Amino acid sequence: MERHGDEVELTTTEARAGGRPRSMKTVLLVSLALVVAIFAVIFFVGMGSTDNAEPDSVVKGQETPAA
């Protein structure tokens, strides 16, 4: 830390109040990858379990009136 009159000049580490550990970036990237993987599994399992039913507005055996 250096003082120049009323101004204080800090180094990058001093201004940050510590170091920048690489483990934080690793934790963020791994957790992001896990979230994406879990959502992908949920999405594809959900798509596989649909039975492609007809919409609720269509009733079997009834025709829609001609417009």
Secondary structure, 3 states (H helix, E strand, C coil): CEEECCEEECCHHHHHCCCCCHHHHHHHHHHHHHHHHHHHHHHHHHHHCCCCCCCCCCCCCCCCCCC
